[in-house]
């Protein structure tokens, strides 16, 4: 009879997010991953198969646990207030650490088609969600009617990517909050 696992996979994935945010994929060595997740090497490879497969599961977990609650602001589609709430929460997430998904796209996206696919899907969905919020904001006269919706949604999506990187550089400062105000201010009526 197989033995019951003595670890909680979700807890392991949570701890791995921190390691990968600190060191990146290539900088995160297996000894540290195993030590910080209280895993043993044999169980790690039995559960995940490889470091690359482990990364894919960590990214999926990160998207579900960290990004999905933030993106839910956009799917509520309350116009400009949804976009503002998204950026407020996103800035809190990336402040001082960056975004694990964007970091992985930057580090691995050229060579790893799975990371490229996950990243493209995330950014496409983000842009579509911004389009929906901008359309509602125009209908409810929250923003100027002359806004080019698709290009503005693309711009917001690009800012998300830049905020993820700048979140590392800006540290705990208010730079990203100020940038959000500067970004969204001109849209308002």
Secondary structure, 3 states (H helix, E strand, C coil): CCCCCCCCHHHHHHHHHHHHHHHHHHHCCHHHHHHHCCCCHHHHHHHHCCHHHHHHHHHHHHHHHHHHHHHHHHHCCCCHHHHHHHHHHHHHHHCCCCCHHHHHHHHHCCCCHHHHHHHHHHHHHHHHHHHHHHHHHHHCCCECCCCCHHHHHHHHHHHHHHHHHHHHHHCCCCHHHHHHHHHHHCCEC
